Amino acid sequence: MSQENQHVETFKATAQGNGWPTTINITDTEWVLQTDEPTEDGGSNSGANPMQYFAASLAGCQNEQAQVVAEELGITINKIDITLEIDMDLSSFMGVTDTSKGSYKEVRLKAIVHGDVTQEQVNELGKKVDNRCPILGLLASSGCKIVSHWRI
């Protein structure tokens, strides 16, 4: 892709760790998040852990991209139910290995689309969304296997 066709936006955050909990301010917004770990893993369970936020980000990205693509395709979506699972090897997090490269193993994503749509339209929608969602693209480029099913 040539540079004149790119649309680059920078996303910013600042964070402060106080033990396990981390408070994250999304720069130039009112959004403040807190990550932590469950007490059985050493945290204080004051927030979702970073991987849970990552999974939530993927679900949100898929839904938002679906809204954009549906408008482009001229189809009406009333609701999308998205379920997903991300398998991750935590060996590097646990200190067993020195690198996290290749730690994402498989994503299983199911989307049920409600609206005045056919299965053929949902197939096209799902393919375009999966190809355009930058978070799913990040996982795919890491070598993670992507299993995605879109249906009515």
VOGU-3710 file (C-alpha; in Angstrom, 3 decimals, decimal comma):
1> msqenqhvet> 0,000/0,000/0,000  1,375/3,392/-0,927  1,733/6,021/1,770  -0,869/8,291/0,188  -3,466/5,513/0,673  -2,659/5,090/4,355  -4,718/6,563/7,154  -2,527/6,452/10,244  -3,955/7,280/13,649  -1,952/7,141/16,871
11> fkataqgngw> -3,539/5,662/19,983  -2,055/6,730/23,300  -2,273/5,677/26,916  -0,391/6,269/30,135  -0,212/3,752/32,947  0,786/3,581/36,573  1,411/0,308/38,369  0,934/0,033/42,084  1,779/-3,589/42,771  -0,261/-5,844/40,491
21> pttinitdte> -3,059/-3,379/39,684  -2,331/-1,027/36,800  -4,364/2,110/36,188  -4,448/3,068/32,514  -5,573/6,465/31,257  -6,536/6,556/27,607  -4,893/9,810/26,547  -7,180/12,687/25,499  -10,345/10,860/26,644  -12,280/10,382/29,852
31> wvlqtdepte> -11,577/6,620/29,859  -9,667/5,058/32,734  -9,182/1,288/32,941  -7,706/-0,920/35,604  -6,015/-4,243/35,009  -5,098/-6,777/37,646  -4,847/-10,507/38,176  -7,012/-12,801/40,287  -5,957/-13,264/43,907  -4,971/-16,898/43,238
41> dggsnsganp> -2,402/-15,571/40,720  -0,997/-12,974/43,121  -3,169/-9,991/42,200  -5,970/-8,316/44,107  -8,723/-9,031/41,523  -9,539/-5,323/41,098  -9,959/-5,543/37,333  -9,818/-7,794/34,308  -6,358/-8,990/33,348  -4,673/-7,648/30,201
51> mqyfaaslag> -5,489/-10,749/28,127  -9,162/-10,474/29,081  -9,098/-6,865/27,855  -7,388/-8,084/24,678  -10,170/-10,622/24,064  -12,762/-7,902/24,737  -10,932/-5,618/22,297  -11,105/-8,276/19,592  -14,865/-8,745/20,142  -15,432/-4,981/20,052
61> cqneqaqvva> -13,286/-4,563/16,950  -15,214/-7,295/15,123  -18,564/-5,698/15,977  -17,491/-2,181/15,022  -15,938/-3,364/11,758  -19,147/-5,300/11,019  -21,161/-2,083/11,331  -18,885/-0,347/8,806  -18,930/-3,272/6,367  -22,703/-3,780/6,679
71> eelgitinki> -23,247/-0,151/5,723  -20,910/-0,547/2,730  -22,806/-3,682/1,652  -26,193/-2,025/2,186  -27,407/-4,622/4,680  -29,178/-4,016/7,974  -27,857/-5,623/11,143  -30,067/-5,488/14,224  -27,647/-7,284/16,528  -24,524/-9,447/16,455
81> ditleidmdl> -23,785/-12,036/19,130  -20,037/-12,679/19,239  -18,318/-15,392/21,240  -14,605/-15,994/21,065  -11,792/-17,877/22,687  -8,082/-17,190/22,385  -5,628/-19,972/23,242  -2,311/-18,644/24,477  0,833/-20,401/25,667  1,773/-18,652/28,913
91> ssfmgvtdts> 5,272/-20,200/29,131  7,028/-16,864/28,681  4,716/-15,098/31,132  5,515/-17,794/33,677  9,268/-17,461/33,019  9,633/-20,925/31,492  10,791/-19,510/28,141  12,564/-16,264/27,288  10,210/-14,998/24,568  6,488/-14,683/24,003
101> kgsykevrlk> 6,891/-14,945/20,220  4,443/-17,534/18,932  2,468/-17,621/22,174  -0,918/-17,065/20,495  -2,068/-20,482/19,297  -5,684/-20,308/18,115  -8,658/-17,958/17,974  -12,125/-19,442/17,734  -14,711/-16,825/16,823  -18,437/-17,296/16,267
111> aivhgdvtqe> -20,708/-14,472/15,175  -24,475/-14,779/14,895  -25,920/-11,931/12,850  -29,515/-10,859/13,431  -31,267/-8,738/10,830  -32,791/-8,820/7,390  -29,863/-10,755/5,887  -29,207/-13,970/4,016  -26,507/-16,494/4,882  -24,714/-15,485/1,680
121> qvnelgkkvd> -24,637/-11,842/2,828  -23,417/-12,900/6,270  -20,641/-14,977/4,670  -19,471/-11,926/2,711  -19,794/-9,710/5,777  -17,776/-12,117/7,929  -15,015/-12,528/5,370  -14,620/-8,769/4,961  -14,748/-8,126/8,710  -12,160/-10,822/9,448
131> nrcpilglla> -9,873/-9,427/6,739  -10,217/-5,825/7,941  -10,212/-6,128/11,755  -6,729/-4,947/12,787  -6,731/-6,923/16,040  -7,564/-10,178/14,247  -4,928/-9,227/11,653  -2,348/-8,824/14,422  -3,145/-12,300/15,705  -3,060/-13,827/12,216
141> ssgckivshw> 0,288/-12,207/11,412  1,726/-13,680/14,623  1,079/-17,163/13,228  -2,056/-17,728/15,305  -4,616/-20,061/13,722  -7,924/-18,249/13,102  -11,177/-20,240/13,082  -14,076/-17,917/12,313  -17,727/-18,803/11,711  -20,376/-16,246/10,764
151> ri> -24,035/-17,273/10,514  -27,590/-16,054/10,805
//
